[in-house]
Amino acid sequence: MKTHTRHVAVALILALILLLIAVSAAHAQDYSGYSGELLYARFCASCHGDKGFGDGVVAASFSIMVPDLTRIAKRQGGVYPAEKVRQIIDGRTPMRPHGTREMPVWGYEFSAQNEPKPDAAKKTEEMVQRLADYVESLQRK
């Protein structure tokens, strides 16, 4: 009888954990309506800085220099590489400092939070585009 009680207790604990996970996922923030600037502030500014200079609050904790996003076009001969930037954001072009495809590559994050919604792929693509457009607006002339 004692073993049965333990199994029931373990099953109840696991059920509660799964319920907590499900509830937290159901209440995940919906970023699909965010502007590019808001997406940048939420997902990029902590490393790249509010203005994109690579001086975010956590930048000093890295062993590498965080890139200045305001000079992307300059580093590419004066042309903003829009498709390449989108691919970096959505994870098609991995960047070692961004980690694995799961995190913090934001295309994956955007698609994960859009999954249960209709037109999830379109919403994800639009979010990536808004973020890439905002990074383009940061370019120094």
C-alpha positions as CSV (number, residue, x, y, z in Angstrom):
1,M,0.0,0.0,0.0
2,K,2.9,2.3,0.8
3,T,4.3,1.9,-2.7
4,H,0.9,2.6,-4.3
5,T,0.6,5.9,-2.3
6,R,4.1,7.0,-3.5
7,H,3.1,6.3,-7.1
8,V,0.0,8.3,-6.7
9,A,1.9,11.2,-5.1
10,V,4.5,11.2,-7.9
11,A,1.7,11.1,-10.5
12,L,0.0,14.0,-8.9
13,I,3.2,16.1,-8.7
14,L,3.9,15.4,-12.3
15,A,0.4,16.3,-13.3
16,L,0.7,19.6,-11.4
17,I,4.1,20.4,-13.0
18,L,2.6,19.7,-16.5
19,L,-0.4,21.9,-15.6
20,L,1.9,24.8,-14.5
21,I,3.8,24.5,-17.7
22,A,0.7,24.5,-19.8
23,V,-0.8,27.5,-18.0
24,S,2.4,29.5,-18.4
25,A,2.6,28.7,-22.1
26,A,-1.0,29.7,-22.5
27,H,-0.2,33.1,-21.0
28,A,2.9,33.7,-23.1
29,Q,3.2,37.3,-24.4
30,D,2.0,37.8,-27.9
31,Y,4.5,39.9,-29.7
32,S,2.9,39.7,-33.2
33,G,1.5,43.3,-32.9
34,Y,4.8,44.8,-31.8
35,S,6.5,47.4,-34.0
36,G,10.1,46.8,-35.1
37,E,11.2,49.2,-32.5
38,L,9.4,47.4,-29.7
39,L,10.6,44.1,-30.9
40,Y,14.2,45.5,-30.9
41,A,13.7,46.9,-27.3
42,R,12.4,43.5,-26.1
43,F,14.8,41.1,-27.9
44,C,17.9,43.0,-28.9
45,A,18.7,46.1,-26.8
46,S,20.0,44.2,-23.8
47,C,23.1,43.2,-25.9
48,H,23.2,45.6,-28.8
49,G,22.1,48.7,-26.8
50,D,19.1,51.1,-27.1
51,K,20.6,52.8,-30.2
52,G,22.3,49.7,-31.7
53,F,25.9,50.7,-30.8
54,G,26.7,47.3,-29.2
55,D,26.6,48.8,-25.7
56,G,23.7,47.0,-24.1
57,V,23.6,46.4,-20.4
58,V,24.9,42.8,-20.8
59,A,27.4,43.5,-23.5
60,A,30.3,43.9,-21.1
61,S,29.7,40.3,-19.8
62,F,30.6,38.8,-23.1
63,S,34.1,37.8,-24.1
64,I,33.5,39.1,-27.6
65,M,32.7,42.6,-28.7
66,V,28.9,43.0,-29.5
67,P,28.6,44.4,-33.0
68,D,27.5,47.9,-33.6
69,L,24.3,47.4,-35.6
70,T,24.4,51.0,-36.9
71,R,27.3,50.2,-39.1
72,I,26.0,47.1,-40.9
73,A,25.6,48.9,-44.2
74,K,29.0,50.5,-43.9
75,R,30.7,47.2,-43.3
76,Q,28.9,45.9,-46.5
77,G,30.1,48.7,-48.8
78,G,27.3,51.1,-48.0
79,V,24.5,48.6,-48.8
80,Y,22.2,47.3,-46.1
81,P,22.0,43.5,-46.6
82,A,18.3,43.1,-45.7
83,E,18.0,39.4,-46.6
84,K,21.2,38.5,-44.6
85,V,19.9,40.4,-41.6
86,R,16.5,38.6,-41.8
87,Q,18.3,35.3,-42.0
88,I,20.4,36.1,-38.9
89,I,17.2,37.1,-37.0
90,D,15.2,34.1,-38.0
91,G,18.1,31.6,-37.6
92,R,18.8,30.6,-41.2
93,T,22.3,32.2,-40.8
94,P,23.4,31.2,-37.3
95,M,25.7,33.5,-35.4
96,R,27.8,31.8,-32.7
97,P,27.1,34.6,-30.1
98,H,23.4,34.2,-30.6
99,G,23.6,30.6,-29.5
100,T,21.7,27.7,-30.9
101,R,18.7,28.0,-33.3
102,E,16.4,27.8,-30.3
103,M,17.7,30.8,-28.4
104,P,18.1,33.6,-28.7
105,V,17.5,33.4,-32.5
106,W,14.3,35.3,-32.5
107,G,12.7,33.8,-35.6
108,Y,12.3,30.6,-33.7
109,E,11.0,32.5,-30.6
110,F,8.5,34.4,-32.8
111,S,7.3,31.2,-34.5
112,A,7.0,29.3,-31.3
113,Q,4.7,31.9,-29.7
114,N,2.6,32.1,-33.0
115,E,2.3,28.3,-33.5
116,P,-1.3,27.8,-32.3
117,K,-2.5,30.8,-34.3
118,P,-3.7,30.8,-37.9
119,D,-1.2,32.2,-40.4
120,A,1.6,31.6,-37.9
121,A,4.3,31.5,-40.6
122,K,3.1,34.7,-42.1
123,K,3.0,36.5,-38.6
124,T,6.5,35.2,-37.9
125,E,7.8,36.5,-41.2
126,E,6.2,39.8,-40.6
127,M,7.8,40.1,-37.2
128,V,11.2,39.3,-38.5
129,Q,10.7,41.8,-41.3
130,R,9.6,44.6,-38.9
131,L,12.7,43.9,-36.8
132,A,15.0,43.9,-39.8
133,D,13.4,47.1,-41.1
134,Y,14.0,48.7,-37.7
135,V,17.7,47.7,-37.7
136,E,17.9,49.2,-41.2
137,S,16.6,52.5,-39.7
138,L,19.4,52.5,-37.2
139,Q,22.1,52.7,-40.0
140,R,24.3,55.7,-39.8
141,K,24.6,57.7,-43.0
